[in-house]
Amino acid sequence: MMSKFFLTPLSPSCADLIEPPTAAQGDTIVRSALHQADERAVAEVAARLAQAEGCTRRLDALAELHRAPHQHAGG
């Protein structure tokens, strides 16, 4: 089925009105895209780990082993 919507070239007068993003705006766009990709990747990994039997419990135990020496070293 053919979509009703399609892209048409902008008229020359309309194209003149569109300004490219500034360097700062480009940086913001790239940072936002990278952040969203990171968030999506972390969510996907967390979901996969949560499905593995006992994985979250084992990860918590591993994190606790790593934390324990640091808690007693300072006090």
PDB file with one MODEL, atoms N, CA, C and O in Angstrom:
MODEL        1
ATOM      1  N   MET A   1       0.846  -1.180   0.000  1.00  0.00           N
ATOM      2  CA  MET A   1       0.000   0.000   0.000  1.00  0.00           C
ATOM      3  C   MET A   1       0.888   1.237   0.000  1.00  0.00           C
ATOM      4  O   MET A   1       1.845   1.318   0.770  1.00  0.00           O
ATOM      5  N   MET A   2       0.588   2.154  -0.819  1.00  0.00           N
ATOM      6  CA  MET A   2       1.370   3.376  -0.959  1.00  0.00           C
ATOM      7  C   MET A   2       0.954   4.373   0.114  1.00  0.00           C
ATOM      8  O   MET A   2      -0.238   4.573   0.352  1.00  0.00           O
ATOM      9  N   SER A   3       1.920   4.992   0.754  1.00  0.00           N
ATOM     10  CA  SER A   3       1.642   5.967   1.796  1.00  0.00           C
ATOM     11  C   SER A   3       1.129   7.259   1.170  1.00  0.00           C
ATOM     12  O   SER A   3       1.518   7.628   0.062  1.00  0.00           O
ATOM     13  N   LYS A   4       0.261   7.926   1.890  1.00  0.00           N
ATOM     14  CA  LYS A   4      -0.245   9.214   1.414  1.00  0.00           C
ATOM     15  C   LYS A   4       0.800  10.313   1.574  1.00  0.00           C
ATOM     16  O   LYS A   4       0.742  11.349   0.913  1.00  0.00           O
ATOM     17  N   PHE A   5       1.755  10.063   2.468  1.00  0.00           N
ATOM     18  CA  PHE A   5       2.738  11.083   2.780  1.00  0.00           C
ATOM     19  C   PHE A   5       4.050  10.760   2.092  1.00  0.00           C
ATOM     20  O   PHE A   5       4.508   9.618   2.113  1.00  0.00           O
ATOM     21  N   PHE A   6       4.636  11.742   1.498  1.00  0.00           N
ATOM     22  CA  PHE A   6       5.937  11.565   0.871  1.00  0.00           C
ATOM     23  C   PHE A   6       6.672  12.894   0.926  1.00  0.00           C
ATOM     24  O   PHE A   6       6.059  13.953   1.059  1.00  0.00           O
ATOM     25  N   LEU A   7       7.972  12.825   0.822  1.00  0.00           N
ATOM     26  CA  LEU A   7       8.780  14.037   0.889  1.00  0.00           C
ATOM     27  C   LEU A   7       8.838  14.704  -0.477  1.00  0.00           C
ATOM     28  O   LEU A   7       9.021  14.052  -1.505  1.00  0.00           O
ATOM     29  N   THR A   8       8.680  15.995  -0.458  1.00  0.00           N
ATOM     30  CA  THR A   8       8.824  16.753  -1.696  1.00  0.00           C
ATOM     31  C   THR A   8       9.963  17.739  -1.500  1.00  0.00           C
ATOM     32  O   THR A   8      10.196  18.205  -0.384  1.00  0.00           O
ATOM     33  N   PRO A   9      10.667  18.059  -2.564  1.00  0.00           N
ATOM     34  CA  PRO A   9      11.749  19.038  -2.421  1.00  0.00           C
ATOM     35  C   PRO A   9      11.187  20.387  -1.974  1.00  0.00           C
ATOM     36  O   PRO A   9      10.090  20.787  -2.364  1.00  0.00           O
ATOM     37  N   LEU A  10      11.962  21.065  -1.156  1.00  0.00           N
ATOM     38  CA  LEU A  10      11.542  22.388  -0.700  1.00  0.00           C
ATOM     39  C   LEU A  10      11.712  23.388  -1.824  1.00  0.00           C
ATOM     40  O   LEU A  10      12.638  23.297  -2.629  1.00  0.00           O
ATOM     41  N   SER A  11      10.811  24.328  -1.860  1.00  0.00           N
ATOM     42  CA  SER A  11      10.956  25.372  -2.855  1.00  0.00           C
ATOM     43  C   SER A  11      12.187  26.204  -2.507  1.00  0.00           C
ATOM     44  O   SER A  11      12.544  26.292  -1.332  1.00  0.00           O
ATOM     45  N   PRO A  12      12.838  26.807  -3.477  1.00  0.00           N
ATOM     46  CA  PRO A  12      14.050  27.592  -3.186  1.00  0.00           C
ATOM     47  C   PRO A  12      13.828  28.665  -2.126  1.00  0.00           C
ATOM     48  O   PRO A  12      14.710  28.897  -1.299  1.00  0.00           O
ATOM     49  N   SER A  13      12.684  29.316  -2.132  1.00  0.00           N
ATOM     50  CA  SER A  13      12.444  30.361  -1.135  1.00  0.00           C
ATOM     51  C   SER A  13      12.304  29.766   0.263  1.00  0.00           C
ATOM     52  O   SER A  13      12.736  30.381   1.238  1.00  0.00           O
ATOM     53  N   CYS A  14      11.718  28.599   0.374  1.00  0.00           N
ATOM     54  CA  CYS A  14      11.559  27.949   1.667  1.00  0.00           C
ATOM     55  C   CYS A  14      12.909  27.437   2.164  1.00  0.00           C
ATOM     56  O   CYS A  14      13.207  27.543   3.353  1.00  0.00           O
ATOM     57  N   ALA A  15      13.720  26.888   1.276  1.00  0.00           N
ATOM     58  CA  ALA A  15      15.029  26.371   1.656  1.00  0.00           C
ATOM     59  C   ALA A  15      15.924  27.487   2.180  1.00  0.00           C
ATOM     60  O   ALA A  15      16.761  27.244   3.049  1.00  0.00           O
ATOM     61  N   ASP A  16      15.768  28.688   1.676  1.00  0.00           N
ATOM     62  CA  ASP A  16      16.575  29.811   2.142  1.00  0.00           C
ATOM     63  C   ASP A  16      16.228  30.197   3.572  1.00  0.00           C
ATOM     64  O   ASP A  16      17.057  30.790   4.262  1.00  0.00           O
ATOM     65  N   LEU A  17      15.030  29.879   4.029  1.00  0.00           N
ATOM     66  CA  LEU A  17      14.598  30.241   5.379  1.00  0.00           C
ATOM     67  C   LEU A  17      15.113  29.269   6.429  1.00  0.00           C
ATOM     68  O   LEU A  17      15.141  29.606   7.613  1.00  0.00           O
ATOM     69  N   ILE A  18      15.518  28.081   6.029  1.00  0.00           N
ATOM     70  CA  ILE A  18      15.963  27.068   6.979  1.00  0.00           C
ATOM     71  C   ILE A  18      17.459  27.237   7.203  1.00  0.00           C
ATOM     72  O   ILE A  18      18.260  27.154   6.272  1.00  0.00           O
ATOM     73  N   GLU A  19      17.815  27.476   8.462  1.00  0.00           N
ATOM     74  CA  GLU A  19      19.228  27.645   8.807  1.00  0.00           C
ATOM     75  C   GLU A  19      19.766  26.356   9.405  1.00  0.00           C
ATOM     76  O   GLU A  19      19.061  25.669  10.144  1.00  0.00           O
ATOM     77  N   PRO A  20      21.004  26.028   9.089  1.00  0.00           N
ATOM     78  CA  PRO A  20      21.591  24.835   9.712  1.00  0.00           C
ATOM     79  C   PRO A  20      21.798  25.075  11.203  1.00  0.00           C
ATOM     80  O   PRO A  20      21.880  26.223  11.642  1.00  0.00           O
ATOM     81  N   PRO A  21      21.881  23.998  11.984  1.00  0.00           N
ATOM     82  CA  PRO A  21      22.090  24.187  13.422  1.00  0.00           C
ATOM     83  C   PRO A  21      23.482  24.762  13.695  1.00  0.00           C
ATOM     84  O   PRO A  21      24.426  24.535  12.938  1.00  0.00           O
ATOM     85  N   THR A  22      23.582  25.496  14.773  1.00  0.00           N
ATOM     86  CA  THR A  22      24.887  26.014  15.184  1.00  0.00           C
ATOM     87  C   THR A  22      25.725  24.848  15.706  1.00  0.00           C
ATOM     88  O   THR A  22      25.208  23.751  15.917  1.00  0.00           O
ATOM     89  N   ALA A  23      27.016  25.089  15.913  1.00  0.00           N
ATOM     90  CA  ALA A  23      27.883  24.044  16.449  1.00  0.00           C
ATOM     91  C   ALA A  23      27.396  23.586  17.826  1.00  0.00           C
ATOM     92  O   ALA A  23      27.417  22.394  18.130  1.00  0.00           O
ATOM     93  N   ALA A  24      26.964  24.530  18.649  1.00  0.00           N
ATOM     94  CA  ALA A  24      26.463  24.182  19.988  1.00  0.00           C
ATOM     95  C   ALA A  24      25.195  23.340  19.892  1.00  0.00           C
ATOM     96  O   ALA A  24      25.026  22.384  20.648  1.00  0.00           O
ATOM     97  N   GLN A  25      24.304  23.689  18.968  1.00  0.00           N
ATOM     98  CA  GLN A  25      23.085  22.901  18.782  1.00  0.00           C
ATOM     99  C   GLN A  25      23.426  21.504  18.267  1.00  0.00           C
ATOM    100  O   GLN A  25      22.815  20.520  18.684  1.00  0.00           O
ATOM    101  N   GLY A  26      24.393  21.420  17.368  1.00  0.00           N
ATOM    102  CA  GLY A  26      24.836  20.118  16.872  1.00  0.00           C
ATOM    103  C   GLY A  26      25.394  19.259  17.988  1.00  0.00           C
ATOM    104  O   GLY A  26      25.110  18.064  18.063  1.00  0.00           O
ATOM    105  N   ASP A  27      26.198  19.877  18.866  1.00  0.00           N
ATOM    106  CA  ASP A  27      26.739  19.152  20.021  1.00  0.00           C
ATOM    107  C   ASP A  27      25.620  18.638  20.922  1.00  0.00           C
ATOM    108  O   ASP A  27      25.673  17.506  21.403  1.00  0.00           O
ATOM    109  N   THR A  28      24.626  19.461  21.143  1.00  0.00           N
ATOM    110  CA  THR A  28      23.496  19.071  21.978  1.00  0.00           C
ATOM    111  C   THR A  28      22.744  17.901  21.361  1.00  0.00           C
ATOM    112  O   THR A  28      22.357  16.970  22.067  1.00  0.00           O
ATOM    113  N   ILE A  29      22.538  17.941  20.064  1.00  0.00           N
ATOM    114  CA  ILE A  29      21.841  16.857  19.363  1.00  0.00           C
ATOM    115  C   ILE A  29      22.628  15.559  19.489  1.00  0.00           C
ATOM    116  O   ILE A  29      22.055  14.505  19.766  1.00  0.00           O
ATOM    117  N   VAL A  30      23.939  15.633  19.285  1.00  0.00           N
ATOM    118  CA  VAL A  30      24.780  14.434  19.362  1.00  0.00           C
ATOM    119  C   VAL A  30      24.811  13.892  20.789  1.00  0.00           C
ATOM    120  O   VAL A  30      24.690  12.684  20.994  1.00  0.00           O
ATOM    121  N   ARG A  31      24.973  14.779  21.785  1.00  0.00           N
ATOM    122  CA  ARG A  31      24.981  14.328  23.185  1.00  0.00           C
ATOM    123  C   ARG A  31      23.660  13.654  23.542  1.00  0.00           C
ATOM    124  O   ARG A  31      23.648  12.630  24.225  1.00  0.00           O
ATOM    125  N   SER A  32      22.562  14.219  23.087  1.00  0.00           N
ATOM    126  CA  SER A  32      21.254  13.645  23.367  1.00  0.00           C
ATOM    127  C   SER A  32      21.114  12.264  22.728  1.00  0.00           C
ATOM    128  O   SER A  32      20.612  11.332  23.357  1.00  0.00           O
ATOM    129  N   ALA A  33      21.553  12.138  21.493  1.00  0.00           N
ATOM    130  CA  ALA A  33      21.466  10.843  20.809  1.00  0.00           C
ATOM    131  C   ALA A  33      22.321   9.797  21.513  1.00  0.00           C
ATOM    132  O   ALA A  33      21.885   8.659  21.683  1.00  0.00           O
ATOM    133  N   LEU A  34      23.529  10.165  21.923  1.00  0.00           N
ATOM    134  CA  LEU A  34      24.404   9.233  22.627  1.00  0.00           C
ATOM    135  C   LEU A  34      23.812   8.824  23.973  1.00  0.00           C
ATOM    136  O   LEU A  34      23.871   7.657  24.359  1.00  0.00           O
ATOM    137  N   HIS A  35      23.244   9.792  24.678  1.00  0.00           N
ATOM    138  CA  HIS A  35      22.623   9.503  25.981  1.00  0.00           C
ATOM    139  C   HIS A  35      21.451   8.539  25.806  1.00  0.00           C
ATOM    140  O   HIS A  35      21.312   7.583  26.568  1.00  0.00           O
ATOM    141  N   GLN A  36      20.617   8.789  24.808  1.00  0.00           N
ATOM    142  CA  GLN A  36      19.470   7.912  24.567  1.00  0.00           C
ATOM    143  C   GLN A  36      19.924   6.505  24.199  1.00  0.00           C
ATOM    144  O   GLN A  36      19.325   5.525  24.644  1.00  0.00           O
ATOM    145  N   ALA A  37      20.979   6.396  23.390  1.00  0.00           N
ATOM    146  CA  ALA A  37      21.502   5.078  23.021  1.00  0.00           C
ATOM    147  C   ALA A  37      22.054   4.356  24.251  1.00  0.00           C
ATOM    148  O   ALA A  37      21.833   3.157  24.417  1.00  0.00           O
ATOM    149  N   ASP A  38      22.766   5.078  25.108  1.00  0.00           N
ATOM    150  CA  ASP A  38      23.283   4.489  26.343  1.00  0.00           C
ATOM    151  C   ASP A  38      22.147   3.993  27.232  1.00  0.00           C
ATOM    152  O   ASP A  38      22.201   2.875  27.744  1.00  0.00           O
ATOM    153  N   GLU A  39      21.128   4.812  27.413  1.00  0.00           N
ATOM    154  CA  GLU A  39      19.993   4.436  28.252  1.00  0.00           C
ATOM    155  C   GLU A  39      19.304   3.190  27.703  1.00  0.00           C
ATOM    156  O   GLU A  39      18.936   2.290  28.458  1.00  0.00           O
ATOM    157  N   ARG A  40      19.134   3.147  26.386  1.00  0.00           N
ATOM    158  CA  ARG A  40      18.482   1.994  25.755  1.00  0.00           C
ATOM    159  C   ARG A  40      19.329   0.735  25.940  1.00  0.00           C
ATOM    160  O   ARG A  40      18.794  -0.333  26.240  1.00  0.00           O
ATOM    161  N   ALA A  41      20.642   0.855  25.763  1.00  0.00           N
ATOM    162  CA  ALA A  41      21.529  -0.300  25.914  1.00  0.00           C
ATOM    163  C   ALA A  41      21.505  -0.826  27.350  1.00  0.00           C
ATOM    164  O   ALA A  41      21.423  -2.034  27.571  1.00  0.00           O
ATOM    165  N   VAL A  42      21.576   0.076  28.313  1.00  0.00           N
ATOM    166  CA  VAL A  42      21.543  -0.337  29.723  1.00  0.00           C
ATOM    167  C   VAL A  42      20.211  -1.021  30.042  1.00  0.00           C
ATOM    168  O   VAL A  42      20.192  -2.036  30.738  1.00  0.00           O
ATOM    169  N   ALA A  43      19.119  -0.486  29.549  1.00  0.00           N
ATOM    170  CA  ALA A  43      17.804  -1.091  29.806  1.00  0.00           C
ATOM    171  C   ALA A  43      17.721  -2.485  29.186  1.00  0.00           C
ATOM    172  O   ALA A  43      17.167  -3.399  29.797  1.00  0.00           O
ATOM    173  N   GLU A  44      18.262  -2.654  27.986  1.00  0.00           N
ATOM    174  CA  GLU A  44      18.227  -3.962  27.333  1.00  0.00           C
ATOM    175  C   GLU A  44      19.075  -4.980  28.098  1.00  0.00           C
ATOM    176  O   GLU A  44      18.653  -6.120  28.290  1.00  0.00           O
ATOM    177  N   VAL A  45      20.253  -4.575  28.529  1.00  0.00           N
ATOM    178  CA  VAL A  45      21.119  -5.483  29.290  1.00  0.00           C
ATOM    179  C   VAL A  45      20.475  -5.832  30.624  1.00  0.00           C
ATOM    180  O   VAL A  45      20.484  -6.993  31.032  1.00  0.00           O
ATOM    181  N   ALA A  46      19.919  -4.842  31.302  1.00  0.00           N
ATOM    182  CA  ALA A  46      19.264  -5.094  32.592  1.00  0.00           C
ATOM    183  C   ALA A  46      18.093  -6.057  32.421  1.00  0.00           C
ATOM    184  O   ALA A  46      17.890  -6.939  33.256  1.00  0.00           O
ATOM    185  N   ALA A  47      17.334  -5.900  31.365  1.00  0.00           N
ATOM    186  CA  ALA A  47      16.194  -6.798  31.124  1.00  0.00           C
ATOM    187  C   ALA A  47      16.678  -8.219  30.867  1.00  0.00           C
ATOM    188  O   ALA A  47      16.084  -9.176  31.363  1.00  0.00           O
ATOM    189  N   ARG A  48      17.749  -8.363  30.099  1.00  0.00           N
ATOM    190  CA  ARG A  48      18.278  -9.698  29.822  1.00  0.00           C
ATOM    191  C   ARG A  48      18.847 -10.345  31.086  1.00  0.00           C
ATOM    192  O   ARG A  48      18.666 -11.541  31.314  1.00  0.00           O
ATOM    193  N   LEU A  49      19.532  -9.550  31.902  1.00  0.00           N
ATOM    194  CA  LEU A  49      20.091 -10.089  33.145  1.00  0.00           C
ATOM    195  C   LEU A  49      18.989 -10.494  34.115  1.00  0.00           C
ATOM    196  O   LEU A  49      19.114 -11.499  34.815  1.00  0.00           O
ATOM    197  N   ALA A  50      17.923  -9.726  34.158  1.00  0.00           N
ATOM    198  CA  ALA A  50      16.816 -10.023  35.063  1.00  0.00           C
ATOM    199  C   ALA A  50      16.130 -11.338  34.692  1.00  0.00           C
ATOM    200  O   ALA A  50      15.557 -12.006  35.552  1.00  0.00           O
ATOM    201  N   GLN A  51      16.187 -11.708  33.408  1.00  0.00           N
ATOM    202  CA  GLN A  51      15.564 -12.952  32.963  1.00  0.00           C
ATOM    203  C   GLN A  51      16.395 -14.178  33.336  1.00  0.00           C
ATOM    204  O   GLN A  51      15.856 -15.279  33.453  1.00  0.00           O
ATOM    205  N   ALA A  52      17.701 -13.997  33.522  1.00  0.00           N
ATOM    206  CA  ALA A  52      18.568 -15.118  33.862  1.00  0.00           C
ATOM    207  C   ALA A  52      18.321 -15.520  35.315  1.00  0.00           C
ATOM    208  O   ALA A  52      18.286 -14.668  36.202  1.00  0.00           O
ATOM    209  N   GLU A  53      18.152 -16.796  35.547  1.00  0.00           N
ATOM    210  CA  GLU A  53      17.813 -17.283  36.880  1.00  0.00           C
ATOM    211  C   GLU A  53      18.921 -16.989  37.883  1.00  0.00           C
ATOM    212  O   GLU A  53      20.061 -17.412  37.693  1.00  0.00           O
ATOM    213  N   GLY A  54      18.589 -16.267  38.951  1.00  0.00           N
ATOM    214  CA  GLY A  54      19.530 -15.973  40.023  1.00  0.00           C
ATOM    215  C   GLY A  54      20.595 -14.958  39.674  1.00  0.00           C
ATOM    216  O   GLY A  54      21.479 -14.691  40.488  1.00  0.00           O
ATOM    217  N   CYS A  55      20.534 -14.397  38.506  1.00  0.00           N
ATOM    218  CA  CYS A  55      21.602 -13.484  38.070  1.00  0.00           C
ATOM    219  C   CYS A  55      21.664 -12.224  38.924  1.00  0.00           C
ATOM    220  O   CYS A  55      22.748 -11.817  39.343  1.00  0.00           O
ATOM    221  N   THR A  56      20.541 -11.611  39.184  1.00  0.00           N
ATOM    222  CA  THR A  56      20.557 -10.368  39.960  1.00  0.00           C
ATOM    223  C   THR A  56      21.060 -10.626  41.383  1.00  0.00           C
ATOM    224  O   THR A  56      21.771  -9.799  41.954  1.00  0.00           O
ATOM    225  N   ARG A  57      20.687 -11.780  41.952  1.00  0.00           N
ATOM    226  CA  ARG A  57      21.162 -12.126  43.298  1.00  0.00           C
ATOM    227  C   ARG A  57      22.679 -12.299  43.290  1.00  0.00           C
ATOM    228  O   ARG A  57      23.361 -11.822  44.197  1.00  0.00           O
ATOM    229  N   ARG A  58      23.206 -12.973  42.281  1.00  0.00           N
ATOM    230  CA  ARG A  58      24.652 -13.184  42.201  1.00  0.00           C
ATOM    231  C   ARG A  58      25.397 -11.874  41.950  1.00  0.00           C
ATOM    232  O   ARG A  58      26.474 -11.654  42.505  1.00  0.00           O
ATOM    233  N   LEU A  59      24.824 -11.003  41.113  1.00  0.00           N
ATOM    234  CA  LEU A  59      25.452  -9.704  40.869  1.00  0.00           C
ATOM    235  C   LEU A  59      25.464  -8.853  42.136  1.00  0.00           C
ATOM    236  O   LEU A  59      26.452  -8.174  42.417  1.00  0.00           O
ATOM    237  N   ASP A  60      24.384  -8.884  42.892  1.00  0.00           N
ATOM    238  CA  ASP A  60      24.334  -8.151  44.159  1.00  0.00           C
ATOM    239  C   ASP A  60      25.396  -8.666  45.128  1.00  0.00           C
ATOM    240  O   ASP A  60      26.057  -7.880  45.807  1.00  0.00           O
ATOM    241  N   ALA A  61      25.559  -9.997  45.190  1.00  0.00           N
ATOM    242  CA  ALA A  61      26.572 -10.585  46.077  1.00  0.00           C
ATOM    243  C   ALA A  61      27.974 -10.178  45.632  1.00  0.00           C
ATOM    244  O   ALA A  61      28.829  -9.879  46.466  1.00  0.00           O
ATOM    245  N   LEU A  62      28.210 -10.165  44.337  1.00  0.00           N
ATOM    246  CA  LEU A  62      29.507  -9.753  43.814  1.00  0.00           C
ATOM    247  C   LEU A  62      29.787  -8.286  44.136  1.00  0.00           C
ATOM    248  O   LEU A  62      30.904  -7.934  44.515  1.00  0.00           O
ATOM    249  N   ALA A  63      28.787  -7.441  43.988  1.00  0.00           N
ATOM    250  CA  ALA A  63      28.957  -6.019  44.301  1.00  0.00           C
ATOM    251  C   ALA A  63      29.234  -5.834  45.792  1.00  0.00           C
ATOM    252  O   ALA A  63      30.037  -4.983  46.174  1.00  0.00           O
ATOM    253  N   GLU A  64      28.584  -6.613  46.620  1.00  0.00           N
ATOM    254  CA  GLU A  64      28.790  -6.518  48.065  1.00  0.00           C
ATOM    255  C   GLU A  64      30.213  -6.938  48.434  1.00  0.00           C
ATOM    256  O   GLU A  64      30.828  -6.321  49.304  1.00  0.00           O
ATOM    257  N   LEU A  65      30.744  -7.975  47.790  1.00  0.00           N
ATOM    258  CA  LEU A  65      32.129  -8.392  48.038  1.00  0.00           C
ATOM    259  C   LEU A  65      33.108  -7.281  47.677  1.00  0.00           C
ATOM    260  O   LEU A  65      34.102  -7.067  48.371  1.00  0.00           O
ATOM    261  N   HIS A  66      32.821  -6.588  46.601  1.00  0.00           N
ATOM    262  CA  HIS A  66      33.687  -5.494  46.159  1.00  0.00           C
ATOM    263  C   HIS A  66      33.586  -4.309  47.125  1.00  0.00           C
ATOM    264  O   HIS A  66      34.583  -3.635  47.385  1.00  0.00           O
ATOM    265  N   ARG A  67      32.401  -4.058  47.650  1.00  0.00           N
ATOM    266  CA  ARG A  67      32.166  -2.922  48.532  1.00  0.00           C
ATOM    267  C   ARG A  67      32.716  -3.147  49.927  1.00  0.00           C
ATOM    268  O   ARG A  67      33.182  -2.200  50.561  1.00  0.00           O
ATOM    269  N   ALA A  68      32.675  -4.356  50.413  1.00  0.00           N
ATOM    270  CA  ALA A  68      33.025  -4.659  51.815  1.00  0.00           C
ATOM    271  C   ALA A  68      34.417  -4.198  52.219  1.00  0.00           C
ATOM    272  O   ALA A  68      34.532  -3.571  53.272  1.00  0.00           O
ATOM    273  N   PRO A  69      35.500  -4.462  51.458  1.00  0.00           N
ATOM    274  CA  PRO A  69      36.818  -3.995  51.903  1.00  0.00           C
ATOM    275  C   PRO A  69      36.919  -2.469  51.958  1.00  0.00           C
ATOM    276  O   PRO A  69      37.630  -1.923  52.802  1.00  0.00           O
ATOM    277  N   HIS A  70      36.219  -1.792  51.070  1.00  0.00           N
ATOM    278  CA  HIS A  70      36.276  -0.328  51.045  1.00  0.00           C
ATOM    279  C   HIS A  70      35.541   0.294  52.227  1.00  0.00           C
ATOM    280  O   HIS A  70      35.906   1.378  52.683  1.00  0.00           O
ATOM    281  N   GLN A  71      34.523  -0.376  52.718  1.00  0.00           N
ATOM    282  CA  GLN A  71      33.766   0.161  53.846  1.00  0.00           C
ATOM    283  C   GLN A  71      34.585   0.088  55.126  1.00  0.00           C
ATOM    284  O   GLN A  71      34.470   0.976  55.971  1.00  0.00           O
ATOM    285  N   HIS A  72      35.413  -0.946  55.296  1.00  0.00           N
ATOM    286  CA  HIS A  72      36.163  -1.119  56.521  1.00  0.00           C
ATOM    287  C   HIS A  72      37.532  -0.443  56.482  1.00  0.00           C
ATOM    288  O   HIS A  72      38.150  -0.236  57.526  1.00  0.00           O
ATOM    289  N   ALA A  73      38.008  -0.097  55.282  1.00  0.00           N
ATOM    290  CA  ALA A  73      39.341   0.482  55.154  1.00  0.00           C
ATOM    291  C   ALA A  73      39.401   1.881  55.763  1.00  0.00           C
ATOM    292  O   ALA A  73      40.431   2.267  56.316  1.00  0.00           O
ATOM    293  N   GLY A  74      38.319   2.640  55.669  1.00  0.00           N
ATOM    294  CA  GLY A  74      38.356   4.024  56.153  1.00  0.00           C
ATOM    295  C   GLY A  74      37.992   4.151  57.618  1.00  0.00           C
ATOM    296  O   GLY A  74      38.251   5.200  58.207  1.00  0.00           O
ATOM    297  N   GLY A  75      37.419   3.161  58.224  1.00  0.00           N
ATOM    298  CA  GLY A  75      36.936   3.385  59.566  1.00  0.00           C
ATOM    299  C   GLY A  75      37.240   2.319  60.473  1.00  0.00           C
ATOM    300  O   GLY A  75      36.883   2.389  61.649  1.00  0.00           O
TER     301      GLY A  75
ENDMDL
END
